[in-house]
Amino acid sequence: MKQLKSALLRLQFCLLLSCMALAGCAVQLAPGYDKAVVDGLGAANTDAMILFASVSNGTDKSSFPSRENQYNSLIGRFDALSLQAGARPVPKNRVTDAINRVLDKRGSTAMTDDDSTPPSAYAIKKVSETLGKMRDTDRLQGVTSFEVQAFKGQAVIYLDQAITYENFLQR
């Protein structure tokens, strides 16, 4: 009987040590917060909204050269931010599910999660692609006010996803 009690005490002690060791482990559930990505995203977002506002009444293709540098600058900045956001490793986790619940409550579109690219990097790349399509349309024929609204609406969906995800990482 003494041996059984002694064995049980040792087992309890080992379990206690194991629990204490596990409690001290930090499990990374998402890429690390990067203030440079958040700050860059905030600045690029502001500049994109300024572009959308400046062309909100539509444009004529003859005035495109005055906007070309603005488009190219924004596209380049979003491409660089996408690369920067995507350079962080993404562990398998349920963080994207939590973020999608927040986006869903706000009436926004859920993000995709392929476990190899941070969702914000994907969303930022989509903003760049949207601006590229708008630039190309503007160059060829100008954009109508309706087209500007459509391009802006698409960009806002992706910007909301990226900003929400990046801010969520700051916790």
C-alpha positions in Angstrom: 0.0 0.0 0.0 2.9 2.3 0.8 4.4 1.7 -2.6 1.1 2.6 -4.3 0.8 5.9 -2.3 4.4 6.7 -3.2 3.9 6.0 -6.9 0.7 8.1 -6.9 2.5 11.0 -5.2 5.3 10.8 -7.8 2.7 10.7 -10.6 0.9 13.7 -9.2 4.1 15.6 -8.8 5.1 14.8 -12.5 1.6 16.0 -13.7 1.9 19.2 -11.7 5.4 19.9 -13.2 4.1 19.1 -16.7 1.1 21.5 -16.2 3.4 24.2 -14.9 5.8 23.8 -17.9 2.9 23.9 -20.4 1.4 27.0 -18.7 4.7 28.8 -19.3 4.8 28.0 -23.0 3.8 30.8 -25.4 2.1 29.6 -28.5 2.2 32.1 -31.4 -1.2 32.1 -33.1 -0.6 34.8 -35.8 2.3 36.7 -37.3 3.9 39.2 -35.1 2.6 42.7 -34.9 4.6 45.1 -37.2 4.1 48.8 -36.5 5.7 49.7 -39.8 3.0 47.7 -41.7 0.2 49.3 -39.7 1.6 52.8 -40.1 2.3 52.3 -43.8 -1.2 50.8 -44.3 -2.8 53.8 -42.6 -0.9 56.3 -44.7 -1.5 54.5 -48.0 -5.2 54.2 -47.1 -5.4 57.9 -46.5 -3.7 58.6 -49.8 -6.0 56.1 -51.7 -9.1 57.8 -50.2 -7.7 61.2 -51.4 -7.3 59.8 -54.9 -10.9 58.4 -54.9 -12.2 61.7 -53.7 -10.3 63.7 -56.3 -11.8 61.6 -59.2 -15.2 61.0 -57.6 -17.0 63.1 -60.3 -15.3 61.0 -63.1 -12.3 61.8 -65.3 -11.4 62.3 -68.9 -8.6 60.3 -70.4 -6.9 63.5 -71.6 -6.2 64.5 -68.0 -4.8 61.0 -67.1 -1.1 62.1 -67.2 -1.8 64.4 -64.2 -2.9 61.4 -62.1 -0.5 58.7 -63.4 2.2 59.3 -60.8 -0.4 59.3 -58.0 -1.7 55.9 -59.2 1.8 54.4 -59.6 2.9 55.7 -56.2 -0.1 54.1 -54.5 0.2 50.8 -56.4 3.9 50.6 -55.5 3.3 51.4 -51.9 0.5 48.7 -51.6 2.8 46.2 -53.3 5.6 46.9 -50.9 3.2 46.7 -47.9 1.9 43.4 -49.2 5.4 42.0 -49.5 6.3 43.3 -46.0 3.1 41.9 -44.4 3.6 38.6 -46.2 7.2 38.2 -45.1 6.1 37.2 -41.6 5.5 33.4 -41.0 1.9 32.4 -40.3 1.4 29.5 -37.8 -1.7 27.4 -38.2 -4.4 28.9 -35.9 -7.9 30.1 -35.4 -7.1 33.8 -35.3 -8.5 34.4 -38.8 -11.8 32.9 -37.6 -12.0 35.4 -34.8 -11.2 38.3 -37.2 -13.8 37.1 -39.6 -16.4 37.1 -36.8 -15.5 40.8 -36.2 -15.7 41.6 -39.9 -19.0 39.7 -40.2 -20.5 41.8 -37.3 -19.5 44.9 -39.2 -21.1 43.6 -42.4 -17.8 43.2 -44.2 -16.6 40.3 -46.3 -14.7 37.5 -44.6 -11.0 37.1 -45.4 -9.5 34.0 -47.0 -6.9 32.0 -45.0 -4.7 29.6 -46.9 -2.3 29.1 -44.0 0.7 30.2 -46.1 0.1 33.9 -46.5 -1.1 36.3 -43.9 -4.7 37.4 -44.8 -3.7 41.0 -44.7 -1.0 40.5 -47.3 -3.6 39.0 -49.6 -6.0 41.8 -49.0 -3.3 44.5 -49.5 -2.4 42.9 -52.8 -6.0 43.0 -53.9 -6.1 46.7 -53.2 -3.1 47.2 -55.4 -4.7 45.1 -58.2 -7.9 47.2 -57.9 -6.0 50.4 -58.2 -4.1 49.0 -61.2 -7.4 48.2 -63.0 -8.7 51.7 -62.2 -5.4 53.2 -63.5 -5.6 51.2 -66.7 -9.3 52.1 -67.2 -8.5 55.8 -66.5 -5.7 55.7 -69.0 -7.7 54.1 -71.8 -11.0 56.0 -71.5 -11.2 57.9 -68.2 -13.5 56.7 -65.4 -17.1 57.6 -64.7 -18.3 58.5 -61.3 -20.1 55.1 -61.1 -16.9 53.3 -62.0 -15.0 55.3 -59.3 -17.6 54.2 -56.7 -17.2 50.5 -57.8 -13.4 50.6 -57.6 -13.6 52.4 -54.3 -16.1 49.9 -52.9 -13.8 47.0 -53.8 -10.8 48.7 -52.4 -12.6 49.5 -49.1 -13.5 45.9 -48.6 -9.9 44.8 -48.9 -8.6 47.7 -46.9 -11.0 47.0 -44.1 -9.8 43.4 -44.0 -6.2 44.3 -43.9 -6.5 47.1 -41.4 -8.7 44.9 -39.1 -6.2 42.0 -39.3 -3.2 44.1 -38.6 -4.8 46.0 -35.7 -6.0 42.7 -34.3 -2.3 41.5 -34.1 -1.5 44.4 -31.7 -3.3 42.9 -28.7 
